[in-house]
């Protein structure tokens, strides 16, 4: 499996499963996996190119300087 495929499966493909829950979908009120106003999207700023290799995630303290969750940016301590 290529790194880009693993990222897709863990993010966008996973988000595609929520609508299958019908009214139980916890994210029914906003779109997922898009960057647009009103969407529910979390972001990671990664030092490296995770589409070519996932080693950046093996040491998050060194390689993930910023996480955005619920529209709030959180600087990671280094």
N, C-alpha and C positions, 0 to 999 in steps of 0.2 A: 504494500500500500504506500502510495506517495504521501508526503507530508500534507500537501494541499487537500488530499482526500480525507485524511484524518481530521484536519481542521474543519472541513465541511461537515463531516459526520457528527462532530462534537458540538457544532454550533447551528448552522442553518438547517441541516437535516433533522436535528433534534427538535428545533422549533417548529418544523412542519408537522410534528406529531400532536401538538397541543390542540389544534382545531378538531382533531378526531375525538376529543373528549366532549364535544358539544357544549352544553351549558356549564359543564364542570371545568372548562378551559379557564385557568387562572389568568390568562392574558388576553381574554376576549375583547377587552376595551381598547387595545392598541396594537398596531402592527409590530411584528418582531423581525429581527435580522436585517433591518434597514436603518440607515442614518437619515432621519427626517424629523421635523417637528412632530411631537406627539407620540413618537415610536418609543417602545421599551427596548432599549439597546444598551448593553454594557460593552465597554471598550477596554482593551489592554494596549498600552504602548510597549512594544517589545523591542529591545536592543538586538537586532539581528533580523533575518528574513525567515520567518516560520514557514513560508511556503516551500522552502528548499531544505529545511531540516528543523526538527523540533527540539534540538539541544538547548535552545534559549530557555525553555520551560523547566529544564532540569535544575537550574539555579535561579529561581524567581527573584531572590533578593538582589542579585547582580544584574539581571536582565529585564526586569519589568519595573521601570521607574514610575509608571503612572497607571492607575486603574480608575475608570469612570463607571460609577454605578448609580443608578437612579438620578442621572443628570448631574451628579456631583463628582468632581475630580478629586482623587485621593492620591497624594504623592507618597510613594513607597519609601520607607526609610532605607538608606544605604549605609 
